[in-house]
Amino acid sequence: MTVTSDVVALIGEITARYNAEYERAAVRHRLTALQAKALMLVAAESLPMRRIASTFNCDPSNVTGIVDRLERRGLVRREPSPTDRRVKNITPTDRGRQVVDDLRGSLGFAAAPLGALNEAERVQLRDLLRRMIA
């Protein structure tokens, strides 16, 4: 196995663990992983459904169902875009922001493996990952 293959396999393992824990955190809030991701996405910035769909690489009609369920639970609301009233932005409610805070708090598992690295190693890893996605 090459170093590149090792790195790809390790990234895959980390991603699988992260996704499994993320789904467990979402379930604790009676959300699907996609609902939780959508909620966390709009908590950072109100977005139109098309942008959410683009981020998820799916059809906007799929996002409509996700947003409908979040809206019925009082976690998001649709608001007219300030620049184009035909466009509806998805914005979290106060309750939605509270769920996002709880979700973020329960994602501590993602940081736990980094405890094996010292500060300089974490900085180096961060910088390498930034270079990879640039």
mmCIF file of the C-alpha atoms, coordinates in Angstrom:
data_MODEL
# 
_entry.id   MODEL 
# 
loop_
_atom_site.group_PDB 
_atom_site.id 
_atom_site.type_symbol 
_atom_site.label_atom_id 
_atom_site.label_alt_id 
_atom_site.label_comp_id 
_atom_site.label_asym_id 
_atom_site.label_entity_id 
_atom_site.label_seq_id 
_atom_site.pdbx_PDB_ins_code 
_atom_site.Cartn_x 
_atom_site.Cartn_y 
_atom_site.Cartn_z 
_atom_site.occupancy 
_atom_site.B_iso_or_equiv 
_atom_site.pdbx_formal_charge 
_atom_site.auth_seq_id 
_atom_site.auth_comp_id 
_atom_site.auth_asym_id 
_atom_site.auth_atom_id 
_atom_site.pdbx_PDB_model_num 
ATOM 1   C CA . MET A 1 1   ? 0.000   0.000  0.000  1.00 0.00 ? 1   MET A CA 1 
ATOM 2   C CA . THR A 1 2   ? 1.274   3.466  -0.831 1.00 0.00 ? 2   THR A CA 1 
ATOM 3   C CA . VAL A 1 3   ? 1.326   6.390  1.553  1.00 0.00 ? 3   VAL A CA 1 
ATOM 4   C CA . THR A 1 4   ? -1.430  8.017  -0.517 1.00 0.00 ? 4   THR A CA 1 
ATOM 5   C CA . SER A 1 5   ? -3.595  4.882  -0.151 1.00 0.00 ? 5   SER A CA 1 
ATOM 6   C CA . ASP A 1 6   ? -2.955  4.872  3.596  1.00 0.00 ? 6   ASP A CA 1 
ATOM 7   C CA . VAL A 1 7   ? -3.950  8.544  3.874  1.00 0.00 ? 7   VAL A CA 1 
ATOM 8   C CA . VAL A 1 8   ? -7.103  8.008  1.799  1.00 0.00 ? 8   VAL A CA 1 
ATOM 9   C CA . ALA A 1 9   ? -8.078  4.983  3.936  1.00 0.00 ? 9   ALA A CA 1 
ATOM 10  C CA . LEU A 1 10  ? -7.461  6.893  7.168  1.00 0.00 ? 10  LEU A CA 1 
ATOM 11  C CA . ILE A 1 11  ? -9.486  9.900  5.990  1.00 0.00 ? 11  ILE A CA 1 
ATOM 12  C CA . GLY A 1 12  ? -12.261 7.475  5.051  1.00 0.00 ? 12  GLY A CA 1 
ATOM 13  C CA . GLU A 1 13  ? -12.184 5.898  8.523  1.00 0.00 ? 13  GLU A CA 1 
ATOM 14  C CA . ILE A 1 14  ? -12.280 9.289  10.251 1.00 0.00 ? 14  ILE A CA 1 
ATOM 15  C CA . THR A 1 15  ? -15.148 10.396 8.001  1.00 0.00 ? 15  THR A CA 1 
ATOM 16  C CA . ALA A 1 16  ? -17.119 7.213  8.687  1.00 0.00 ? 16  ALA A CA 1 
ATOM 17  C CA . ARG A 1 17  ? -16.692 7.631  12.460 1.00 0.00 ? 17  ARG A CA 1 
ATOM 18  C CA . TYR A 1 18  ? -17.655 11.304 12.254 1.00 0.00 ? 18  TYR A CA 1 
ATOM 19  C CA . ASN A 1 19  ? -20.763 10.554 10.170 1.00 0.00 ? 19  ASN A CA 1 
ATOM 20  C CA . ALA A 1 20  ? -21.888 7.776  12.518 1.00 0.00 ? 20  ALA A CA 1 
ATOM 21  C CA . GLU A 1 21  ? -21.507 10.005 15.585 1.00 0.00 ? 21  GLU A CA 1 
ATOM 22  C CA . TYR A 1 22  ? -23.141 12.917 13.779 1.00 0.00 ? 22  TYR A CA 1 
ATOM 23  C CA . GLU A 1 23  ? -26.157 10.758 12.958 1.00 0.00 ? 23  GLU A CA 1 
ATOM 24  C CA . ARG A 1 24  ? -26.416 9.636  16.598 1.00 0.00 ? 24  ARG A CA 1 
ATOM 25  C CA . ALA A 1 25  ? -26.306 13.275 17.725 1.00 0.00 ? 25  ALA A CA 1 
ATOM 26  C CA . ALA A 1 26  ? -29.029 14.168 15.204 1.00 0.00 ? 26  ALA A CA 1 
ATOM 27  C CA . VAL A 1 27  ? -31.247 11.281 16.336 1.00 0.00 ? 27  VAL A CA 1 
ATOM 28  C CA . ARG A 1 28  ? -31.053 12.530 19.928 1.00 0.00 ? 28  ARG A CA 1 
ATOM 29  C CA . HIS A 1 29  ? -32.806 15.647 18.617 1.00 0.00 ? 29  HIS A CA 1 
ATOM 30  C CA . ARG A 1 30  ? -35.246 13.593 16.505 1.00 0.00 ? 30  ARG A CA 1 
ATOM 31  C CA . LEU A 1 31  ? -33.595 14.816 13.313 1.00 0.00 ? 31  LEU A CA 1 
ATOM 32  C CA . THR A 1 32  ? -32.181 13.033 10.310 1.00 0.00 ? 32  THR A CA 1 
ATOM 33  C CA . ALA A 1 33  ? -28.549 13.751 9.515  1.00 0.00 ? 33  ALA A CA 1 
ATOM 34  C CA . LEU A 1 34  ? -29.624 15.911 6.553  1.00 0.00 ? 34  LEU A CA 1 
ATOM 35  C CA . GLN A 1 35  ? -32.084 17.870 8.684  1.00 0.00 ? 35  GLN A CA 1 
ATOM 36  C CA . ALA A 1 36  ? -29.344 18.507 11.252 1.00 0.00 ? 36  ALA A CA 1 
ATOM 37  C CA . LYS A 1 37  ? -26.874 19.535 8.541  1.00 0.00 ? 37  LYS A CA 1 
ATOM 38  C CA . ALA A 1 38  ? -29.421 21.887 6.965  1.00 0.00 ? 38  ALA A CA 1 
ATOM 39  C CA . LEU A 1 39  ? -30.188 23.436 10.332 1.00 0.00 ? 39  LEU A CA 1 
ATOM 40  C CA . MET A 1 40  ? -26.505 23.936 11.106 1.00 0.00 ? 40  MET A CA 1 
ATOM 41  C CA . LEU A 1 41  ? -25.926 25.363 7.633  1.00 0.00 ? 41  LEU A CA 1 
ATOM 42  C CA . VAL A 1 42  ? -28.618 28.030 7.948  1.00 0.00 ? 42  VAL A CA 1 
ATOM 43  C CA . ALA A 1 43  ? -27.563 28.837 11.507 1.00 0.00 ? 43  ALA A CA 1 
ATOM 44  C CA . ALA A 1 44  ? -24.315 30.165 10.037 1.00 0.00 ? 44  ALA A CA 1 
ATOM 45  C CA . GLU A 1 45  ? -26.111 32.196 7.345  1.00 0.00 ? 45  GLU A CA 1 
ATOM 46  C CA . SER A 1 46  ? -29.715 32.428 6.137  1.00 0.00 ? 46  SER A CA 1 
ATOM 47  C CA . LEU A 1 47  ? -29.826 30.741 2.755  1.00 0.00 ? 47  LEU A CA 1 
ATOM 48  C CA . PRO A 1 48  ? -32.260 30.187 -0.092 1.00 0.00 ? 48  PRO A CA 1 
ATOM 49  C CA . MET A 1 49  ? -33.259 26.570 -0.657 1.00 0.00 ? 49  MET A CA 1 
ATOM 50  C CA . ARG A 1 50  ? -31.401 26.501 -3.980 1.00 0.00 ? 50  ARG A CA 1 
ATOM 51  C CA . ARG A 1 51  ? -28.112 27.206 -2.182 1.00 0.00 ? 51  ARG A CA 1 
ATOM 52  C CA . ILE A 1 52  ? -28.867 24.503 0.371  1.00 0.00 ? 52  ILE A CA 1 
ATOM 53  C CA . ALA A 1 53  ? -29.632 22.079 -2.468 1.00 0.00 ? 53  ALA A CA 1 
ATOM 54  C CA . SER A 1 54  ? -26.399 23.049 -4.196 1.00 0.00 ? 54  SER A CA 1 
ATOM 55  C CA . THR A 1 55  ? -24.435 22.469 -0.997 1.00 0.00 ? 55  THR A CA 1 
ATOM 56  C CA . PHE A 1 56  ? -26.085 19.052 -0.567 1.00 0.00 ? 56  PHE A CA 1 
ATOM 57  C CA . ASN A 1 57  ? -25.708 18.334 -4.284 1.00 0.00 ? 57  ASN A CA 1 
ATOM 58  C CA . CYS A 1 58  ? -29.374 17.433 -4.608 1.00 0.00 ? 58  CYS A CA 1 
ATOM 59  C CA . ASP A 1 59  ? -32.552 18.624 -6.262 1.00 0.00 ? 59  ASP A CA 1 
ATOM 60  C CA . PRO A 1 60  ? -34.250 21.644 -4.603 1.00 0.00 ? 60  PRO A CA 1 
ATOM 61  C CA . SER A 1 61  ? -37.426 19.554 -4.209 1.00 0.00 ? 61  SER A CA 1 
ATOM 62  C CA . ASN A 1 62  ? -35.525 17.322 -1.752 1.00 0.00 ? 62  ASN A CA 1 
ATOM 63  C CA . VAL A 1 63  ? -34.630 20.376 0.308  1.00 0.00 ? 63  VAL A CA 1 
ATOM 64  C CA . THR A 1 64  ? -38.269 21.470 0.342  1.00 0.00 ? 64  THR A CA 1 
ATOM 65  C CA . GLY A 1 65  ? -39.180 18.336 2.279  1.00 0.00 ? 65  GLY A CA 1 
ATOM 66  C CA . ILE A 1 66  ? -36.307 18.791 4.709  1.00 0.00 ? 66  ILE A CA 1 
ATOM 67  C CA . VAL A 1 67  ? -37.204 22.443 5.326  1.00 0.00 ? 67  VAL A CA 1 
ATOM 68  C CA . ASP A 1 68  ? -40.931 21.614 5.628  1.00 0.00 ? 68  ASP A CA 1 
ATOM 69  C CA . ARG A 1 69  ? -40.178 19.152 8.438  1.00 0.00 ? 69  ARG A CA 1 
ATOM 70  C CA . LEU A 1 70  ? -37.845 21.589 10.202 1.00 0.00 ? 70  LEU A CA 1 
ATOM 71  C CA . GLU A 1 71  ? -40.449 24.345 9.866  1.00 0.00 ? 71  GLU A CA 1 
ATOM 72  C CA . ARG A 1 72  ? -43.234 22.144 11.285 1.00 0.00 ? 72  ARG A CA 1 
ATOM 73  C CA . ARG A 1 73  ? -41.037 21.541 14.339 1.00 0.00 ? 73  ARG A CA 1 
ATOM 74  C CA . GLY A 1 74  ? -40.512 25.287 14.756 1.00 0.00 ? 74  GLY A CA 1 
ATOM 75  C CA . LEU A 1 75  ? -36.777 25.110 14.055 1.00 0.00 ? 75  LEU A CA 1 
ATOM 76  C CA . VAL A 1 76  ? -36.658 27.285 10.911 1.00 0.00 ? 76  VAL A CA 1 
ATOM 77  C CA . ARG A 1 77  ? -38.806 29.803 9.092  1.00 0.00 ? 77  ARG A CA 1 
ATOM 78  C CA . ARG A 1 78  ? -38.980 31.040 5.538  1.00 0.00 ? 78  ARG A CA 1 
ATOM 79  C CA . GLU A 1 79  ? -38.338 34.768 5.089  1.00 0.00 ? 79  GLU A CA 1 
ATOM 80  C CA . PRO A 1 80  ? -38.318 36.904 1.942  1.00 0.00 ? 80  PRO A CA 1 
ATOM 81  C CA . SER A 1 81  ? -34.824 37.656 0.689  1.00 0.00 ? 81  SER A CA 1 
ATOM 82  C CA . PRO A 1 82  ? -33.949 41.323 1.254  1.00 0.00 ? 82  PRO A CA 1 
ATOM 83  C CA . THR A 1 83  ? -32.639 41.520 -2.322 1.00 0.00 ? 83  THR A CA 1 
ATOM 84  C CA . ASP A 1 84  ? -35.349 39.527 -4.131 1.00 0.00 ? 84  ASP A CA 1 
ATOM 85  C CA . ARG A 1 85  ? -38.756 39.069 -2.490 1.00 0.00 ? 85  ARG A CA 1 
ATOM 86  C CA . ARG A 1 86  ? -39.502 36.125 -4.806 1.00 0.00 ? 86  ARG A CA 1 
ATOM 87  C CA . VAL A 1 87  ? -36.744 34.168 -3.069 1.00 0.00 ? 87  VAL A CA 1 
ATOM 88  C CA . LYS A 1 88  ? -37.321 32.721 0.395  1.00 0.00 ? 88  LYS A CA 1 
ATOM 89  C CA . ASN A 1 89  ? -34.364 32.441 2.740  1.00 0.00 ? 89  ASN A CA 1 
ATOM 90  C CA . ILE A 1 90  ? -34.339 29.744 5.384  1.00 0.00 ? 90  ILE A CA 1 
ATOM 91  C CA . THR A 1 91  ? -33.541 31.150 8.816  1.00 0.00 ? 91  THR A CA 1 
ATOM 92  C CA . PRO A 1 92  ? -33.331 29.341 12.145 1.00 0.00 ? 92  PRO A CA 1 
ATOM 93  C CA . THR A 1 93  ? -35.744 30.253 14.911 1.00 0.00 ? 93  THR A CA 1 
ATOM 94  C CA . ASP A 1 94  ? -34.547 30.750 18.482 1.00 0.00 ? 94  ASP A CA 1 
ATOM 95  C CA . ARG A 1 95  ? -35.481 27.120 19.146 1.00 0.00 ? 95  ARG A CA 1 
ATOM 96  C CA . GLY A 1 96  ? -33.532 26.096 16.033 1.00 0.00 ? 96  GLY A CA 1 
ATOM 97  C CA . ARG A 1 97  ? -30.461 27.971 17.265 1.00 0.00 ? 97  ARG A CA 1 
ATOM 98  C CA . GLN A 1 98  ? -30.782 26.198 20.607 1.00 0.00 ? 98  GLN A CA 1 
ATOM 99  C CA . VAL A 1 99  ? -30.833 22.808 18.848 1.00 0.00 ? 99  VAL A CA 1 
ATOM 100 C CA . VAL A 1 100 ? -27.774 23.849 16.805 1.00 0.00 ? 100 VAL A CA 1 
ATOM 101 C CA . ASP A 1 101 ? -25.950 24.780 20.024 1.00 0.00 ? 101 ASP A CA 1 
ATOM 102 C CA . ASP A 1 102 ? -26.884 21.414 21.535 1.00 0.00 ? 102 ASP A CA 1 
ATOM 103 C CA . LEU A 1 103 ? -25.745 19.607 18.387 1.00 0.00 ? 103 LEU A CA 1 
ATOM 104 C CA . ARG A 1 104 ? -22.427 21.420 18.360 1.00 0.00 ? 104 ARG A CA 1 
ATOM 105 C CA . GLY A 1 105 ? -21.967 20.610 22.020 1.00 0.00 ? 105 GLY A CA 1 
ATOM 106 C CA . SER A 1 106 ? -22.578 16.933 21.393 1.00 0.00 ? 106 SER A CA 1 
ATOM 107 C CA . LEU A 1 107 ? -20.025 16.810 18.587 1.00 0.00 ? 107 LEU A CA 1 
ATOM 108 C CA . GLY A 1 108 ? -17.099 16.845 21.020 1.00 0.00 ? 108 GLY A CA 1 
ATOM 109 C CA . PHE A 1 109 ? -16.251 13.344 19.804 1.00 0.00 ? 109 PHE A CA 1 
ATOM 110 C CA . ALA A 1 110 ? -14.813 14.942 16.674 1.00 0.00 ? 110 ALA A CA 1 
ATOM 111 C CA . ALA A 1 111 ? -12.177 16.766 18.705 1.00 0.00 ? 111 ALA A CA 1 
ATOM 112 C CA . ALA A 1 112 ? -11.326 13.841 21.011 1.00 0.00 ? 112 ALA A CA 1 
ATOM 113 C CA . PRO A 1 113 ? -8.873  12.104 18.635 1.00 0.00 ? 113 PRO A CA 1 
ATOM 114 C CA . LEU A 1 114 ? -7.015  15.389 18.236 1.00 0.00 ? 114 LEU A CA 1 
ATOM 115 C CA . GLY A 1 115 ? -6.038  15.099 21.897 1.00 0.00 ? 115 GLY A CA 1 
ATOM 116 C CA . ALA A 1 116 ? -3.333  12.645 20.813 1.00 0.00 ? 116 ALA A CA 1 
ATOM 117 C CA . LEU A 1 117 ? -1.640  15.501 18.934 1.00 0.00 ? 117 LEU A CA 1 
ATOM 118 C CA . ASN A 1 118 ? 0.247   18.350 20.538 1.00 0.00 ? 118 ASN A CA 1 
ATOM 119 C CA . GLU A 1 119 ? -0.570  21.956 19.614 1.00 0.00 ? 119 GLU A CA 1 
ATOM 120 C CA . ALA A 1 120 ? 2.114   22.184 16.903 1.00 0.00 ? 120 ALA A CA 1 
ATOM 121 C CA . GLU A 1 121 ? 0.863   18.950 15.309 1.00 0.00 ? 121 GLU A CA 1 
ATOM 122 C CA . ARG A 1 122 ? -2.743  20.192 15.350 1.00 0.00 ? 122 ARG A CA 1 
ATOM 123 C CA . VAL A 1 123 ? -1.653  23.445 13.681 1.00 0.00 ? 123 VAL A CA 1 
ATOM 124 C CA . GLN A 1 124 ? 0.287   21.465 11.068 1.00 0.00 ? 124 GLN A CA 1 
ATOM 125 C CA . LEU A 1 125 ? -2.693  19.161 10.431 1.00 0.00 ? 125 LEU A CA 1 
ATOM 126 C CA . ARG A 1 126 ? -5.051  22.130 10.124 1.00 0.00 ? 126 ARG A CA 1 
ATOM 127 C CA . ASP A 1 127 ? -2.750  23.861 7.675  1.00 0.00 ? 127 ASP A CA 1 
ATOM 128 C CA . LEU A 1 128 ? -2.320  20.704 5.584  1.00 0.00 ? 128 LEU A CA 1 
ATOM 129 C CA . LEU A 1 129 ? -6.078  20.143 5.454  1.00 0.00 ? 129 LEU A CA 1 
ATOM 130 C CA . ARG A 1 130 ? -6.634  23.760 4.405  1.00 0.00 ? 130 ARG A CA 1 
ATOM 131 C CA . ARG A 1 131 ? -4.079  23.275 1.622  1.00 0.00 ? 131 ARG A CA 1 
ATOM 132 C CA . MET A 1 132 ? -5.830  20.104 0.482  1.00 0.00 ? 132 MET A CA 1 
ATOM 133 C CA . ILE A 1 133 ? -9.223  21.804 0.098  1.00 0.00 ? 133 ILE A CA 1 
ATOM 134 C CA . ALA A 1 134 ? -7.939  25.100 -1.340 1.00 0.00 ? 134 ALA A CA 1 
# 
